Amino acid sequence: MISALVDSFKITDLRRRIIFTLALIAVFRVGTFIPTPGIDAAALTEYFQKMEGTIIGFLNLFSGGAFENFSIFALGIMPYISASIIIQLLTVVIPYLEKLSKEGEVGRKRITQYTRYGTIVLSLIQSTGLSFWMQSIQGSDGASIVYNPGLSFHLMSVITLTSGTTFIMWLGEQITERGIGNGISLIIFAGIIAGMPGAIANTIKSLYTGEMNIFTVLFIVILMIAVTAAVIIMLLGQRKIMVQYAKKIVGRKVYGGQSTHIPLLINQAGVIPVIFASSILAFPSTIGTFFGKGNATISTILSYLERGKPVYSLVYVSAIIFFTYFYTAVIFNPTDVADNMRKYGGFVPGIRPGKPTADYIEKVLGRITLVGAVFLALIALLPDLLISWAKVSFYFGGTALLIVIGVGLDTIKQVESHLLMRHYEGFMKKGKMRGRR
């Protein structure tokens, strides 16, 4: 692997792409520490410590700590992700967008433009709500954490936060186009990885203070290695459906007749189901924090939905499984696959073309999706299980773990493709990285 990294910097084009990517990620990280003017930072930090475990902590994860600092990148890339998901869902129900999605590069550019517009609209809405919320927060002394509340603060916050999200979106697109890997994913990746040194420092501190012993630390290290290996296997896991193409004789030449396969990923939906489920379950605690003070009924309901409680875990697992099937159905259509196979003379051995083939693919996809959904649920619950059973804090778990490994695999695959194209060895001596898509 070290030799492959060295070879990566020997190729001029690849070296420029890697340096360009690292430079833009550095710009993003610097921006997370530039605060939005007009906020008492110390009072805000104290407030966020009380809000741990709500949707605020979830948003802070995707912004790389920028939300907690209320920096110019406080909204992070979540508006873009939300706009992308909305556009994807609308593509299924709006014929015009469905037609655009099938028009190749031109249609893709048009959909990307709509996603940008949607990102700006969502950023304006979220930044407006965030500015009013910030103005309502009171510090320990009872005073507002905003130095000069009023219309000027709202306008400044909306313009700053919307511009920050737009700039992050532009950074991600530039990385995708001129760098290496998927820019948006790498920005989220960088934000999550940024918290790793602090987690390691806290572990070392706990070891010195006696809160954790050496055996607990070894257990965490071994568990991290085992879980990482399992996630890699599941993210790359495929179920291959064999496809045979009929022979066609045109003049003296014979076309077709070859065999191929349709690779069905065990986890077609990626990390999206975990993100959806986490967002939904974070809302009750957040709403209760804002409006449930002094209300016994709301307090009782929220007590059942606390992280680590059986009801929370059951609802969380159910939501992940539901969204896994839902999102897989959105992004993968067995009927379209079967129709395309029939157009080019392809068929699954032993299955009739057309609807029987679509039913067969859907049946296989449903079975492997269940395996992927259950695995996602287990990984998502891992931190809570360790905290409740073993009293061990596990930094890389759930959404963070899946994103870090998934983005890492995709980026390594792109670097390896550049190396192999120029007759260098990849990261693996035997074989090569297999794509997730």
C-alpha positions, -999 to 999 in steps of 0.1 A, spaced: 0 0 0 29 24 8 44 18 -26 10 26 -42 8 58 -23 43 68 -35 33 59 -71 2 81 -68 25 112 -64 47 101 -94 18 106 -118 16 144 -125 -22 145 -131 -30 123 -101 -7 143 -79 -24 175 -89 -58 160 -82 -48 148 -47 -32 181 -37 -62 200 -51 -85 178 -30 -65 182 2 -63 220 -3 -101 224 -7 -107 201 23 -83 223 43 -103 254 32 -135 237 45 -119 229 79 -107 264 83 -142 277 76 -157 256 104 -138 277 130 -148 311 116 -178 321 138 -208 340 126 -207 375 141 -228 385 170 -228 353 191 -214 346 226 -193 316 218 -188 305 255 -225 305 263 -233 287 230 -208 259 239 -224 255 273 -258 252 257 -248 226 232 -234 204 259 -269 202 273 -284 194 239 -262 163 233 -282 134 218 -308 155 200 -309 164 163 -284 191 170 -257 165 177 -267 148 145 -264 180 124 -231 188 142 -217 154 130 -223 163 93 -210 198 97 -177 187 112 -183 206 144 -193 238 126 -228 238 139 -217 237 175 -195 267 169 -222 285 148 -196 291 122 -201 304 87 -205 267 77 -230 259 105 -256 245 82 -229 222 67 -238 202 36 -271 189 49 -293 213 28 -276 199 -3 -281 163 8 -317 170 16 -322 187 -18 -306 158 -36 -329 133 -18 -360 153 -26 -350 156 -63 -344 118 -64 -378 111 -49 -395 136 -72 -378 119 -102 -400 89 -95 -433 107 -94 -428 136 -118 -426 125 -155 -406 156 -166 -378 148 -141 -379 111 -150 -375 120 -186 -345 143 -178 -329 115 -158 -329 93 -190 -314 120 -213 -278 113 -204 -253 141 -196 -277 170 -206 -304 157 -183 -280 151 -155 -267 187 -157 -303 200 -156 -311 179 -125 -279 191 -109 -290 227 -115 -324 220 -99 -306 205 -69 -285 237 -65 -316 258 -65 -332 235 -40 -301 238 -18 -303 276 -17 -340 275 -9 -335 250 19 -305 270 32 -326 302 33 -354 285 52 -331 267 77 -308 297 83 -339 319 90 -352 294 116 -317 290 130 -313 327 135 -346 330 154 -337 299 175 -302 314 183 -319 346 194 -342 327 218 -313 308 235 -304 321 270 -271 316 287 -266 305 323 -270 342 334 -304 344 317 -292 368 290 -295 360 253 -264 346 236 -269 371 208 -252 404 215 -275 426 194 -308 408 187 -331 421 160 -336 423 122 -299 431 115 -288 399 132 -314 378 113 -303 393 79 -266 388 87 -271 352 98 -293 343 68 -268 357 43 -238 343 61 -251 308 66 -267 305 31 -235 318 15 -215 293 36 -236 263 24 -234 275 -12 -196 278 -9 -194 242 5 -215 229 -23 -192 246 -48 -161 231 -30 -177 197 -33 -184 201 -70 -149 213 -77 -134 183 -58 -156 160 -79 -146 176 -112 -110 185 -107 -99 165 -76 -102 128 -66 -133 111 -52 -168 125 -46 -165 160 -32 -196 161 -11 -189 127 5 -153 137 12 -164 169 29 -186 149 52 -158 124 56 -134 151 67 -158 165 92 -162 131 109 -125 123 108 -117 157 124 -133 143 156 -110 113 158 -80 130 175 -102 142 202 -117 108 207 -82 92 209 -71 119 234 -102 112 256 -94 75 255 -58 81 266 -70 105 293 -95 79 306 -67 53 307 -44 76 328 -72 86 352 -83 50 357 -117 53 342 -107 27 316 -81 -1 320 -57 -15 293 -80 -45 286 -109 -22 278 -87 -2 254 -75 -35 237 -111 -46 235 -121 -13 217 -92 -16 192 -100 -53 184 -136 -44 180 -129 -15 157 -108 -37 134 -135 -65 134 -164 -41 128 -144 -22 100 -137 -55 83 -173 -66 85 -186 -32 71 -161 -35 42 -173 -70 34 -210 -59 35 -205 -27 15 -187 -46 -13 -209 -77 -11 -228 -86 -43 -253 -112 -55 -246 -119 -91 -275 -128 -114 -263 -146 -146 -275 -132 -179 -271 -149 -213 -274 -130 -246 -288 -147 -276 -266 -150 -308 -274 -129 -338 -261 -137 -373 -257 -106 -395 -241 -116 -429 -211 -137 -421 -206 -123 -386 -221 -136 -353 -230 -111 -326 -239 -117 -290 -239 -151 -273 -217 -140 -244 -226 -144 -207 -225 -117 -181 -241 -109 -148 -261 -83 -130 -243 -73 -97 -269 -67 -70 -253 -50 -40 -264 -64 -6 -266 -28 6 -281 -8 -23 -292 21 -2 -259 28 14 -260 50 46 -292 69 36 -315 47 57 -295 53 89 -295 91 82 -333 91 77 -339 70 108 -316 90 130 -332 123 119 -367 111 127 -358 98 161 -339 129 170 -369 151 164 -389 140 195 -361 148 219 -354 181 202 -391 192 202 -394 180 238 -364 201 248 -380 232 233 -417 227 242 -419 199 267 -407 216 298 -431 210 327 -454 187 307 -456 153 324 -471 135 293 -443 147 269 -417 139 295 -430 103 299 -430 98 261 -395 111 258 -383 89 286 -392 58 264 -375 74 234 -341 80 251 -311 65 234 -303 30 247 -339 23 258 -356 -8 244 -384 12 227 -359 35 211 -338 6 198 -370 -12 184 -382 19 166 -347 27 153 -343 -8 139 -377 -8 123 -371 27 107 -338 16 93 -353 -16 77 -382 4 63 -360 31 48 -336 5 34 -364 -11 14 -379 22 5 -347 38 -9 -337 6 -27 -371 7 -45 -364 43 -55 -330 39 -69 -333 4 -85 -362 -6 -107 -363 -43 -116 -389 -37 -144 -365 -13 -162 -336 -37 -159 -358 -66 -173 -370 -44 -202 -335 -33 -211 -323 -70 -211 -352 -80 -234 -344 -52 -258 -308 -64 -263 -317 -101 -264 -306 -109 -228 -323 -134 -205 -317 -151 -171 -312 -188 -177 -344 -207 -167 -365 -175 -165 -387 -161 -192 -380 -125 -204 -402 -96 -194 -423 -97 -162 -411 -131 -149 -375 -118 -151 -385 -86 -132 -403 -106 -106 -373 -129 -102 -349 -99 -98 -373 -83 -73 -375 -115 -53 -337 -118 -51 -333 -81 -43 -358 -84 -15 -339 -112 2 -305 -96 1 -319 -62 11 -332 -78 43 -296 -89 51 -282 -55 43 -309 -37 64 -304 -59 95 -266 -54 92 -271 -16 90 -293 -17 121 -268 -37 141 -240 -13 131 -261 17 140 -270 3 174 -234 -7 182 -225 25 201 -256 23 223 -251 -14 230 -215 -9 241 -225 21 263 -254 2 280 -238 -32 283 -200 -27 286 -200 10 296 -176 16 267 -177 47 245 -172 37 208 -165 67 186 -168 51 152 -202 36 151 -235 40 133 -236 66 106 -201 78 111 -186 44 106 -206 36 74 -197 70 59 -160 68 67 -156 33 53 -178 39 22 -162 71 12 -127 56 18 -134 26 -4 -148 48 -32 -118 72 -31 -93 43 -30 -110 28 -60 -107 60 -80 -70 63 -71 -64 27 -81 -81 32 -114 -57 60 -122 -27 38 -112 -38 8 -133 -46 30 -163 -9 41 -163 4 5 -157 11 9 -120 1 -16 -94 -29 -8 -73 -33 -9 -35 -37 -47 -36 -10 -70 -50 -36 -96 -62 -68 -84 -78 -82 -49 -75 -108 -30 -56 -143 -38 -65 -167 -9 -69 -198 -4 -48 -218 8 -77 
